[in-house]
Amino acid sequence: MVQIKSQKRLAADIMKCGERRVRFMVDATGLKDIQGAGSRAAIRSLIHQGVIIKNPVQASSRGRIRERMAAKKLGRHTGAGKRRGTREARMPSKTMWIERQRVLRRLLRSYRESEKIDKHLYRELYQQSKGGLYRNKRVLVEHIISEKAERIRLAALEEQAEARRAKSKALRDHRIAHARAKREKIAAGTF
């Protein structure tokens, strides 16, 4: 057997890898070239020619893990037999509460800054979300939409009522003025 241990060591040093990753791509005749390469320059030229190559890093395949994680996303492999902690230990309710509040408050802040809601409605909704009225963002958005629609409806009703009051006041003033004019005519005797 031909001794090429030093060549392997030099090649590993040049390619910056371990000796186990150095591979000689030769037949019986090419083995003599490697054996004759005693210097770094000779080894470099063999690497350049592709006679000496570096094997890829051998790592554990993640294919099965990816497959399993994809199944877990669909809800598989999460039954009672797979759980190692209590529900509270696995996902604390306080953490869930904090996350929910942050989401709701972020939404309210953005709505207030973009003037979708005024500061009074913001304060009202903020206190309600703090009280746990909204379980997620969708519910809060639906409530805001319905609340704004209700406020617009009430404003329209108030406007109509105000118009009715103004009309009846104008009619009353007209009647009073007409009655006064009639009394004055009677008093003057020009009736």
Buried (B, 14 or more C-beta within 10 A) or exposed (E): EEEBEEBBEBBBEBBEBEEEBBEBEBEEEBBEBBBEBEEEEBBBBBBEEEBBBBEEEEEEEEEEEEEEEEEEEEEEEEEEEEEEEEEEEEEEEEEEEEEBBEBBBEBBEEBBEEEBBEEEBBEEBBEBBEEEEBEEEEEBBEBBEEBBEEEEEEEEEEEEEEEEEEEEEEEEEEEEEEEEEEEEEEEEEEE
